[in-house]
Amino acid sequence: MGKWVLREACSQNKSWQELGFPKVSMAVNLSSKQFYDQSLKDQINSILQETGLEPQYLELEITESMTMDVQVALTTLNSFRNMGLKIAMDDFGTGYSSLSYLKEFPIHHLKIDQSFVKDISVNPTNAAIVNTIIALARNLKLVVIAEGVENDDDLKILQEFDCDTVQGYLFSRPVEASEVPEIFDRFSCNRIANT
């Protein structure tokens, strides 16, 4: 199933690129079983060759719990980086990774778990945690993504904290692949209107 998801994601992304839409990364969550599968690197190489997608447009999302075996995680993550793939630490703050190892992992994005983001405009404890994670990520030269943004008040706080990227139902519910071209068009029009 995991291999099928990777292939479909790469194929779909390449299809959108061939239609002339902006080249963006497609993020795919890895399971622990996939992450520790020694053939994963070869599977990904094969899928990229088969679909024609350049590696920088595939982002692999892992969770903190997957990095508990630090040496294996480092080896695997470094092999992904050497392939040109992007790596995101998903649901950050809910696992048990040591901050001393976080600086060693070759990741590009740190995704703050929605359990911290939810209601940060009315929950000062969550706001403090989110602000601290953003500051930590900035110091580690990581792009921060806040998950689960559902209202304008929370978005405003994240903007004040200088969060790089946000995602959540405030912007869109999950959509079918067939709806994505319309979204590309909408954002393209907004960008032109704002220049």
C-alpha positions as CSV (number, residue, x, y, z in Angstrom):
1,M,0.0,0.0,0.0
2,G,2.8,2.4,0.9
3,K,4.6,1.8,-2.4
4,W,1.3,2.4,-4.3
5,V,0.8,5.7,-2.5
6,L,4.3,6.9,-3.3
7,R,3.8,6.0,-7.0
8,E,0.4,7.7,-7.2
9,A,1.7,10.8,-5.5
10,C,4.7,11.1,-7.8
11,S,2.7,10.3,-10.9
12,Q,0.0,12.9,-10.0
13,N,2.6,15.6,-9.3
14,K,4.3,15.0,-12.6
15,S,1.0,15.1,-14.4
16,W,0.2,18.5,-12.9
17,Q,3.7,19.8,-13.8
18,E,3.1,18.6,-17.4
19,L,-0.1,20.6,-17.5
20,G,2.0,23.7,-16.7
21,F,1.1,24.2,-13.1
22,P,3.7,25.4,-10.6
23,K,6.3,22.8,-9.6
24,V,5.5,22.1,-5.9
25,S,6.5,19.3,-3.6
26,M,4.1,16.5,-2.9
27,A,4.3,15.3,0.7
28,V,3.8,11.6,1.5
29,N,3.6,10.2,5.0
30,L,5.8,7.2,5.6
31,S,4.8,4.4,8.0
32,S,7.3,3.1,10.5
33,K,7.3,-0.2,8.5
34,Q,8.2,1.7,5.3
35,F,10.8,3.8,7.0
36,Y,12.7,0.8,8.3
37,D,12.3,-1.2,5.0
38,Q,15.9,-1.4,3.6
39,S,14.5,-1.5,0.1
40,L,12.7,1.8,0.4
41,K,15.5,3.9,-1.2
42,D,15.5,1.6,-4.2
43,Q,11.7,1.7,-4.4
44,I,11.7,5.5,-4.4
45,N,14.5,5.6,-7.0
46,S,12.5,3.3,-9.2
47,I,9.3,5.3,-8.8
48,L,11.0,8.6,-9.6
49,Q,12.5,7.1,-12.7
50,E,9.2,5.5,-13.8
51,T,7.2,8.7,-13.3
52,G,9.9,11.2,-14.3
53,L,9.4,13.3,-11.2
54,E,12.5,15.1,-10.1
55,P,13.4,14.1,-6.5
56,Q,13.2,17.7,-5.0
57,Y,9.4,17.6,-5.7
58,L,8.9,14.6,-3.4
59,E,8.8,15.3,0.4
60,L,8.7,12.4,2.8
61,E,7.0,13.0,6.2
62,I,8.2,11.1,9.2
63,T,7.2,11.3,12.9
64,E,9.4,11.6,15.9
65,S,8.6,8.1,17.0
66,M,10.3,6.8,13.8
67,T,13.6,8.3,14.9
68,M,13.9,6.4,18.2
69,D,16.7,4.3,16.7
70,V,18.8,7.3,16.1
71,Q,21.6,5.7,14.1
72,V,19.3,3.9,11.7
73,A,17.2,7.0,11.4
74,L,20.3,9.1,10.6
75,T,21.5,6.7,8.0
76,T,18.0,6.5,6.3
77,L,17.5,10.2,6.4
78,N,20.9,11.0,5.0
79,S,20.3,8.6,2.2
80,F,17.0,10.5,1.4
81,R,18.8,13.8,1.5
82,N,21.6,12.5,-0.8
83,M,18.9,11.5,-3.3
84,G,17.6,15.1,-3.3
85,L,14.4,14.4,-1.5
86,K,12.8,16.8,1.1
87,I,12.1,15.6,4.6
88,A,9.5,16.8,7.1
89,M,9.2,16.0,10.8
90,D,5.4,15.6,11.1
91,D,3.3,16.1,14.3
92,F,6.3,17.6,16.1
93,G,5.9,17.9,19.8
94,T,3.9,14.7,20.3
95,G,6.8,12.2,20.3
96,Y,9.8,11.6,22.3
97,S,12.7,12.8,20.1
98,S,15.6,14.4,21.9
99,L,16.4,17.9,20.9
100,S,20.1,16.9,20.8
101,Y,19.3,14.6,17.9
102,L,16.9,16.9,16.2
103,K,19.8,19.1,15.2
104,E,21.5,16.1,13.6
105,F,18.6,15.0,11.4
106,P,18.7,16.4,7.8
107,I,15.2,17.6,7.8
108,H,13.8,20.6,5.9
109,H,10.4,21.2,7.5
110,L,9.1,21.0,11.1
111,K,5.4,20.5,11.3
112,I,3.9,21.6,14.6
113,D,1.1,19.2,15.7
114,Q,-2.4,20.6,15.5
115,S,-3.0,19.7,19.2
116,F,-0.7,22.7,20.0
117,V,-2.0,25.0,17.3
118,K,-5.7,24.6,18.1
119,D,-7.0,27.6,19.9
120,I,-3.7,29.3,20.4
121,S,-5.5,32.7,20.4
122,V,-7.3,31.7,23.6
123,N,-4.8,29.2,25.2
124,P,-1.7,31.0,26.4
125,T,0.1,27.7,27.2
126,N,-0.4,26.4,23.7
127,A,0.7,29.8,22.3
128,A,3.9,29.7,24.3
129,I,4.7,26.2,23.1
130,V,4.1,27.1,19.5
131,N,6.1,30.3,19.7
132,T,9.0,28.3,21.3
133,I,8.9,25.6,18.6
134,I,8.9,28.3,15.9
135,A,12.0,30.0,17.5
136,L,13.7,26.6,17.9
137,A,13.1,25.8,14.2
138,R,14.3,29.2,13.0
139,N,17.6,28.7,15.0
140,L,18.0,25.3,13.3
141,K,17.3,26.9,9.9
142,L,14.1,24.8,9.4
143,V,10.9,25.9,7.7
144,V,8.0,25.7,10.2
145,I,4.5,24.5,9.2
146,A,1.6,24.9,11.7
147,E,-1.0,22.2,11.2
148,G,-4.7,22.4,12.0
149,V,-5.3,26.2,11.5
150,E,-9.1,26.5,11.7
151,N,-9.9,30.2,12.4
152,D,-8.6,33.7,11.7
153,D,-7.7,34.4,15.3
154,D,-5.3,31.5,15.4
155,L,-3.9,32.5,12.0
156,K,-3.3,36.0,13.2
157,I,-1.2,34.7,16.2
158,L,0.8,32.5,13.9
159,Q,1.5,35.5,11.7
160,E,2.6,37.5,14.7
161,F,4.9,34.6,15.7
162,D,6.3,34.7,12.1
163,C,5.4,31.2,11.2
164,D,6.5,30.3,7.7
165,T,3.6,28.2,6.5
166,V,0.2,27.2,7.8
167,Q,-2.3,24.5,6.8
168,G,-5.8,23.6,7.9
169,Y,-9.5,23.7,7.3
170,L,-9.4,27.6,7.4
171,F,-8.0,27.3,3.9
172,S,-9.4,24.0,2.5
173,R,-10.7,20.7,3.5
174,P,-9.0,17.7,1.7
175,V,-9.9,17.7,-2.0
176,E,-9.9,15.3,-4.8
177,A,-7.0,15.4,-7.2
178,S,-9.3,16.6,-10.0
179,E,-10.0,19.8,-7.9
180,V,-6.3,20.8,-7.5
181,P,-5.9,22.5,-10.9
182,E,-8.7,24.9,-9.9
183,I,-6.8,25.6,-6.6
184,F,-3.6,26.3,-8.6
185,D,-5.5,28.7,-10.8
186,R,-7.1,30.5,-7.8
187,F,-3.7,31.0,-6.1
188,S,-2.1,32.1,-9.3
189,C,-4.8,34.8,-9.8
190,N,-4.4,35.9,-6.2
191,R,-0.7,36.3,-6.6
192,I,-1.2,38.4,-9.8
193,A,-3.8,40.5,-8.1
194,N,-1.5,41.2,-5.1
195,T,1.5,42.3,-7.2
